[in-house]
Amino acid sequence: MNDDIKIELTPPSSNSKDDEHRKELLWESREEELLKDWMEEMKINSIKQGKMARKTKKLYALFGVPATLIPIVLSGLTSLEIEPLVNSLLMITTGSLIGISTFFNLGKKFAQHFEYEHKYDELARELEKELKKPKRHRIACDVYMEKIYMTYNGLNARAPAV
């Protein structure tokens, strides 16, 4: 064993420049009302994201299914004489549907909307759970409000537009 390694253990300093007389923010009706307002906004945002996710998913299917089926059906009909104009129009339609779906990135958008529906709902439920606890068993109000504020602002900044 190495005897030349020395580990110095020093107790934490009691000469901190922090305010020793600072008291945590207590849970009062003003803070609870603000958090309840945020919780309602989160629930509304969750519902909006969910509606947009379902709408975008329908558009994704509306553009994606025909774009997939038209070439499959046409390849199965090779033994039949299909008018070249009809064949060309169907292929142009397929290309247009694929282009629209790709340009608007519908697959990624509906996944993002579902993700943020879940994130808003999860944060609202966490807040609801904390507010249901007796005040003496809750996390310090100022710490908890800052945590929720930062998380909520982050969600609002990154969430896809509704």
NORDA-V314789 format. One record per residue. OMEGA is omega as a letter, one per 20 degrees, with the letter a starting at -180 (NA if undefined). Layout:
# NORDA-V314789
omega = {OMEGA/OMEGA}
This chain:
# NORDA-V314789
omega = {a/r/a/r/r/r/a/r/r/r/r/a/r/a/a/r/r/r/a/a/r/r/r/r/a/r/r/a/a/a/r/r/r/r/r/r/r/a/r/r/r/r/r/r/r/r/r/r/r/r/r/r/a/r/a/r/r/r/r/r/a/r/a/a/r/r/r/a/a/r/r/r/a/r/r/a/a/r/r/r/r/r/a/r/r/r/r/r/r/r/r/r/r/r/r/r/r/r/r/a/r/a/a/r/a/a/r/a/a/r/r/r/r/r/a/r/a/a/r/a/r/a/r/r/r/r/r/r/a/a/r/a/r/a/a/a/a/r/r/a/a/r/a/r/r/r/a/a/a/r/a/r/r/r/a/a/a/a/r/a/a/NA}
